[in-house]
């Protein structure tokens, strides 16, 4: 028998403000929290940062409160998984990408990726509308305005530059399911991307169109609202949104040029899609 879902963790009941940024109390870097995450590891200094906005009022009446609160005290989610796993895996992946880039010719990498090389030798690129640059020698990724770089953006920038072939769209569109392992990973990825978007947008296309304004995008004639969103370098992500009716619910899909499978691993594409969709919610 399927156990009932906790209303506090059921994303159907979430609001846009349930995904928020909190400054690390030790180093000040912004850390993205989802409301059901008890603790995150700061990607900058490595300290464990508790979620300051967890609402435990349900503990007064919920029969599962003991299990939930015990898990939070141990820094895990109620299903036993570590809340820090994703942050740790991202840090490790960033280290690996930086190691792979050591000694690389950034000028050649910029040429292959179709991105700009600054006079000081740094590589300048845009990730979902945000300008970042990769410094030569140190391979540090920083923003032009001095704000903290999101760890996913840092990983994507380094991985994009590490590709040893020209990044040119092939003109063949694929979905997440078509990526290596994408079929198996589709459900958990969809919960943090298109499903979450559908819960907030419903049939309100104007709300979606306004949210899309935070990204560089162009509307395209596909679905009820199609948007080609610039992701990074020469890569775009196409959002296809279809309104629902009395018979069928609304649907949303993210489409990619097949070349993306030669640039990013499947989990990195999932991270990019999550950044895109949560950004729309924050807008």
Kinemage of the C-alpha trace (Angstrom):
@kinemage 1
@onewidth
@group {chain A} dominant
@subgroup {mainchain}
@vectorlist {calphas} color= white
{ca unk a 1} P 0.000 0.000 0.000
{ca unk a 2} L 1.348 3.436 -0.917
{ca unk a 3} L 1.997 5.639 2.082
{ca unk a 4} L 0.360 9.088 2.067
{ca unk a 5} L 2.574 11.988 1.103
{ca unk a 6} L 3.518 14.515 3.747
{ca unk a 7} L 1.637 17.766 2.921
{ca unk a 8} L 4.734 19.742 3.863
{ca unk a 9} L 6.861 17.868 1.318
{ca unk a 10} L 4.215 17.548 -1.384
{ca unk a 11} L 5.276 20.107 -4.008
{ca unk a 12} L 1.688 20.528 -5.155
{ca unk a 13} L 1.167 22.670 -2.051
{ca unk a 14} L 4.375 24.699 -2.410
{ca unk a 15} L 4.653 28.397 -3.224
{ca unk a 16} L 7.467 30.191 -5.114
{ca unk a 17} L 8.907 31.471 -1.832
{ca unk a 18} L 9.450 27.866 -0.709
{ca unk a 19} L 12.674 27.902 -2.748
{ca unk a 20} L 14.958 30.603 -1.385
{ca unk a 21} L 18.557 31.719 -0.887
{ca unk a 22} L 20.228 32.021 2.512
{ca unk a 23} L 23.659 33.612 3.093
{ca unk a 24} L 26.181 31.276 4.705
{ca unk a 25} L 26.776 32.560 8.262
{ca unk a 26} L 30.481 31.731 7.943
{ca unk a 27} L 31.484 33.070 4.522
{ca unk a 28} L 28.424 34.891 3.193
{ca unk a 29} L 27.911 32.835 0.015
{ca unk a 30} L 24.297 32.441 -1.057
{ca unk a 31} L 22.994 28.889 -0.551
{ca unk a 32} L 19.834 27.742 -2.320
{ca unk a 33} L 17.421 25.932 0.004
{ca unk a 34} L 14.255 24.003 -0.759
{ca unk a 35} L 11.871 24.283 2.141
{ca unk a 36} L 12.076 20.576 3.032
{ca unk a 37} L 15.891 20.517 3.258
{ca unk a 38} L 17.019 20.575 6.906
{ca unk a 39} L 20.670 21.360 6.188
{ca unk a 40} L 22.947 22.134 3.233
{ca unk a 41} L 26.715 22.197 2.935
{ca unk a 42} L 28.075 25.570 1.844
{ca unk a 43} L 29.779 25.041 -1.529
{ca unk a 44} L 32.312 27.759 -0.680
{ca unk a 45} L 33.563 27.033 2.843
{ca unk a 46} L 32.207 23.498 3.381
{ca unk a 47} L 30.350 24.306 6.623
{ca unk a 48} L 26.980 22.689 7.353
{ca unk a 49} L 24.268 25.359 7.279
{ca unk a 50} L 20.843 24.596 8.816
{ca unk a 51} L 17.693 25.744 7.062
{ca unk a 52} L 16.485 28.775 9.041
{ca unk a 53} L 12.982 28.650 7.583
{ca unk a 54} L 11.868 25.115 8.380
{ca unk a 55} L 8.364 25.271 9.823
{ca unk a 56} L 7.890 22.563 12.439
{ca unk a 57} L 4.346 23.525 13.424
{ca unk a 58} L 3.085 20.244 11.956
{ca unk a 59} L 4.986 18.421 14.716
{ca unk a 60} L 2.163 19.261 17.088
{ca unk a 61} L -0.297 17.027 15.258
{ca unk a 62} L 1.474 14.818 12.695
{ca unk a 63} L 1.792 11.120 13.618
{ca unk a 64} L 5.073 10.933 11.664
{ca unk a 65} L 6.639 13.920 13.454
{ca unk a 66} L 9.032 11.811 15.525
{ca unk a 67} L 10.502 10.172 12.437
{ca unk a 68} L 10.757 13.491 10.577
{ca unk a 69} L 12.342 15.424 13.447
{ca unk a 70} L 14.814 12.638 14.191
{ca unk a 71} L 15.898 12.670 10.551
{ca unk a 72} L 16.341 16.444 10.582
{ca unk a 73} L 18.453 16.263 13.719
{ca unk a 74} L 20.745 13.818 11.921
{ca unk a 75} L 20.942 15.977 8.793
{ca unk a 76} L 18.990 13.562 6.608
{ca unk a 77} L 15.637 13.545 4.887
{ca unk a 78} L 12.847 11.302 6.262
{ca unk a 79} L 13.654 8.645 3.668
{ca unk a 80} L 17.178 8.374 5.081
{ca unk a 81} L 19.097 10.085 2.288
{ca unk a 82} L 21.720 12.693 3.144
{ca unk a 83} L 20.695 16.300 2.531
{ca unk a 84} L 24.328 17.124 1.747
{ca unk a 85} L 24.871 14.485 -0.939
{ca unk a 86} L 24.089 16.805 -3.829
{ca unk a 87} L 26.321 19.611 -2.554
{ca unk a 88} L 29.191 17.207 -1.948
{ca unk a 89} L 28.805 15.603 -5.368
{ca unk a 90} L 28.730 19.026 -7.025
{ca unk a 91} L 31.909 20.122 -5.233
{ca unk a 92} L 33.644 16.922 -6.290
{ca unk a 93} L 32.525 17.372 -9.892
{ca unk a 94} L 33.779 20.986 -9.890
{ca unk a 95} L 37.172 19.792 -8.662
{ca unk a 96} L 37.352 17.150 -11.366
{ca unk a 97} L 36.377 19.620 -14.090
{ca unk a 98} L 38.966 22.133 -12.902
{ca unk a 99} L 41.638 19.426 -12.795
{ca unk a 100} L 40.772 18.392 -16.329
{ca unk a 101} L 41.138 21.991 -17.530
{ca unk a 102} L 44.571 22.519 -15.970
{ca unk a 103} L 47.102 23.288 -18.655
{ca unk a 104} L 44.399 23.612 -21.305
{ca unk a 105} L 44.538 26.310 -23.962
{ca unk a 106} L 41.639 28.549 -22.921
{ca unk a 107} L 41.863 30.476 -26.177
{ca unk a 108} L 41.239 27.266 -28.108
{ca unk a 109} L 38.495 26.231 -25.659
{ca unk a 110} L 36.741 29.568 -26.150
{ca unk a 111} L 36.995 29.205 -29.927
{ca unk a 112} L 35.539 25.682 -29.836
{ca unk a 113} L 32.703 26.826 -27.583
{ca unk a 114} L 31.911 29.997 -29.499
{ca unk a 115} L 32.469 32.261 -26.486
{ca unk a 116} L 34.524 35.386 -25.820
{ca unk a 117} L 38.122 35.633 -24.638
{ca unk a 118} L 38.893 38.834 -22.725
{ca unk a 119} L 42.108 40.853 -23.046
{ca unk a 120} L 43.358 39.477 -19.715
{ca unk a 121} L 43.012 35.888 -20.973
{ca unk a 122} L 39.850 35.086 -19.027
{ca unk a 123} L 36.903 33.438 -20.761
{ca unk a 124} L 33.594 35.284 -20.602
{ca unk a 125} L 30.295 33.479 -20.996
{ca unk a 126} L 26.674 33.734 -20.005
{ca unk a 127} L 24.761 31.056 -18.120
{ca unk a 128} L 20.982 31.471 -18.110
{ca unk a 129} L 21.368 35.205 -18.494
{ca unk a 130} L 24.073 35.645 -15.874
{ca unk a 131} L 27.548 36.800 -16.934
{ca unk a 132} L 30.492 34.885 -15.499
{ca unk a 133} L 34.152 34.568 -16.399
{ca unk a 134} L 36.733 31.859 -15.932
{ca unk a 135} L 40.113 33.212 -14.889
{ca unk a 136} L 43.259 31.874 -16.557
{ca unk a 137} L 45.748 29.820 -14.506
{ca unk a 138} L 43.548 29.551 -11.371
{ca unk a 139} L 40.415 28.563 -13.364
{ca unk a 140} L 38.344 30.339 -10.729
{ca unk a 141} L 34.816 31.164 -11.910
{ca unk a 142} L 33.511 34.562 -10.848
{ca unk a 143} L 30.707 36.936 -11.734
{ca unk a 144} L 31.293 40.341 -13.257
{ca unk a 145} L 29.314 42.047 -10.497
{ca unk a 146} L 31.170 40.379 -7.628
{ca unk a 147} L 28.258 38.257 -6.402
{ca unk a 148} L 28.746 34.603 -5.541
{ca unk a 149} L 28.675 32.074 -8.363
{ca unk a 150} L 26.109 29.327 -7.921
{ca unk a 151} L 27.995 25.985 -7.733
{ca unk a 152} L 25.949 24.545 -10.614
{ca unk a 153} L 26.917 27.535 -12.780
{ca unk a 154} L 30.548 27.028 -11.800
{ca unk a 155} L 30.397 23.375 -12.795
{ca unk a 156} L 28.653 24.086 -16.095
{ca unk a 157} L 31.184 26.777 -17.045
{ca unk a 158} L 34.172 24.512 -16.387
{ca unk a 159} L 32.614 21.497 -18.073
{ca unk a 160} L 31.666 23.535 -21.115
{ca unk a 161} L 35.260 24.689 -21.555
{ca unk a 162} L 36.602 21.172 -21.061
{ca unk a 163} L 34.923 19.870 -24.229
{ca unk a 164} L 37.631 18.974 -26.734
{ca unk a 165} L 35.500 19.440 -29.843
{ca unk a 166} L 33.583 22.265 -31.460
{ca unk a 167} L 30.232 22.820 -29.761
{ca unk a 168} L 27.916 23.283 -32.731
{ca unk a 169} L 24.187 22.450 -32.606
{ca unk a 170} L 23.296 19.445 -34.728
{ca unk a 171} L 19.731 20.535 -35.423
{ca unk a 172} L 18.309 17.352 -33.880
{ca unk a 173} L 16.035 17.874 -30.897
{ca unk a 174} L 15.948 15.405 -28.004
{ca unk a 175} L 14.284 15.223 -24.597
{ca unk a 176} L 15.795 14.275 -21.263
{ca unk a 177} L 14.673 10.678 -21.796
{ca unk a 178} L 16.966 10.447 -24.840
{ca unk a 179} L 20.108 11.203 -22.824
{ca unk a 180} L 22.277 8.331 -21.538
{ca unk a 181} L 20.383 6.957 -18.523
{ca unk a 182} L 17.732 9.624 -18.980
{ca unk a 183} L 14.845 7.175 -19.086
{ca unk a 184} L 15.712 5.789 -15.645
{ca unk a 185} L 16.373 9.212 -14.121
{ca unk a 186} L 13.448 11.001 -15.769
{ca unk a 187} L 10.946 10.842 -12.890
{ca unk a 188} L 13.159 12.313 -10.135
{ca unk a 189} L 14.447 14.940 -12.591
{ca unk a 190} L 10.919 15.908 -13.641
{ca unk a 191} L 9.853 16.415 -10.012
{ca unk a 192} L 12.394 19.215 -9.643
{ca unk a 193} L 11.836 20.751 -13.066
{ca unk a 194} L 8.735 20.560 -15.259
{ca unk a 195} L 6.378 19.077 -12.639
{ca unk a 196} L 7.223 21.832 -10.198
{ca unk a 197} L 6.716 24.420 -12.918
{ca unk a 198} L 3.304 22.974 -13.794
{ca unk a 199} L 2.213 23.117 -10.151
{ca unk a 200} L 2.884 26.872 -10.020
{ca unk a 201} L 1.906 27.981 -13.518
{ca unk a 202} L -1.127 25.823 -14.305
{ca unk a 203} L -2.823 27.459 -17.313
{ca unk a 204} L -1.539 30.981 -16.620
{ca unk a 205} L 0.570 31.551 -19.741
{ca unk a 206} L 0.991 35.263 -19.022
{ca unk a 207} L 2.529 34.434 -15.676
{ca unk a 208} L 4.950 32.097 -17.424
{ca unk a 209} L 5.755 34.649 -20.124
{ca unk a 210} L 6.578 37.272 -17.479
{ca unk a 211} L 8.789 34.799 -15.593
{ca unk a 212} L 10.646 33.972 -18.802
{ca unk a 213} L 11.700 37.618 -18.934
{ca unk a 214} L 14.503 36.885 -16.483
{ca unk a 215} L 16.268 34.887 -19.215
{ca unk a 216} L 17.351 35.734 -22.750
{ca unk a 217} L 14.729 33.882 -24.794
{ca unk a 218} L 12.706 33.956 -27.981
{ca unk a 219} L 9.182 32.660 -28.370
{ca unk a 220} L 8.721 29.877 -30.881
{ca unk a 221} L 5.595 28.427 -32.500
{ca unk a 222} L 5.418 25.176 -30.592
{ca unk a 223} L 2.839 24.260 -27.978
{ca unk a 224} L 0.670 26.998 -26.454
{ca unk a 225} L 3.831 28.786 -25.364
{ca unk a 226} L 7.225 27.783 -26.677
{ca unk a 227} L 10.435 29.506 -25.578
{ca unk a 228} L 13.986 28.988 -26.810
{ca unk a 229} L 16.069 29.941 -23.763
{ca unk a 230} L 19.768 30.650 -24.057
{ca unk a 231} L 21.521 28.331 -21.610
{ca unk a 232} L 25.295 28.559 -22.083
{ca unk a 233} L 27.632 29.152 -25.001
{ca unk a 234} L 25.980 27.807 -28.120
{ca unk a 235} L 23.457 25.728 -26.190
{ca unk a 236} L 19.771 26.571 -25.834
{ca unk a 237} L 16.950 24.860 -23.951
{ca unk a 238} L 13.471 24.877 -25.477
{ca unk a 239} L 10.514 24.976 -23.101
{ca unk a 240} L 7.282 23.661 -24.610
{ca unk a 241} L 4.227 24.483 -22.502
{ca unk a 242} L 0.712 23.294 -23.301
{ca unk a 243} L -2.390 24.419 -21.450
{ca unk a 244} L -4.758 21.885 -19.954
{ca unk a 245} L -8.505 21.598 -20.266
{ca unk a 246} L -11.379 19.741 -18.609
{ca unk a 247} L -10.065 16.463 -19.978
{ca unk a 248} L -6.274 16.755 -19.878
{ca unk a 249} L -3.913 18.597 -17.509
{ca unk a 250} L -1.302 21.105 -18.629
{ca unk a 251} L 2.033 19.676 -19.783
{ca unk a 252} L 5.568 21.027 -19.994
{ca unk a 253} L 8.638 19.638 -21.717
{ca unk a 254} L 12.267 20.689 -21.974
{ca unk a 255} L 14.028 19.941 -25.249
{ca unk a 256} L 17.722 20.082 -26.140
{ca unk a 257} L 19.903 19.872 -29.205
{ca unk a 258} L 21.523 16.435 -29.291
{ca unk a 259} L 24.988 18.016 -29.038
{ca unk a 260} L 24.330 18.612 -25.330
{ca unk a 261} L 25.028 14.920 -24.653
{ca unk a 262} L 28.589 15.495 -25.906
{ca unk a 263} L 29.069 18.477 -23.598
{ca unk a 264} L 27.445 17.560 -20.275
{ca unk a 265} L 26.745 14.383 -18.352
{ca unk a 266} L 23.067 13.548 -17.872
{ca unk a 267} L 23.087 14.642 -14.220
{ca unk a 268} L 24.579 17.985 -15.289
{ca unk a 269} L 21.769 18.477 -17.797
{ca unk a 270} L 19.354 17.757 -14.925
{ca unk a 271} L 21.119 20.384 -12.801
{ca unk a 272} L 20.879 22.909 -15.644
{ca unk a 273} L 17.158 22.164 -16.049
{ca unk a 274} L 16.604 22.556 -12.299
{ca unk a 275} L 18.390 25.919 -12.314
{ca unk a 276} L 16.223 27.034 -15.225
{ca unk a 277} L 12.902 25.994 -13.690
{ca unk a 278} L 13.605 27.213 -10.148
{ca unk a 279} L 14.737 30.499 -11.659
{ca unk a 280} L 11.351 30.830 -13.340
{ca unk a 281} L 9.632 30.219 -10.014
{ca unk a 282} L 11.761 32.835 -8.277
{ca unk a 283} L 10.897 35.319 -10.998
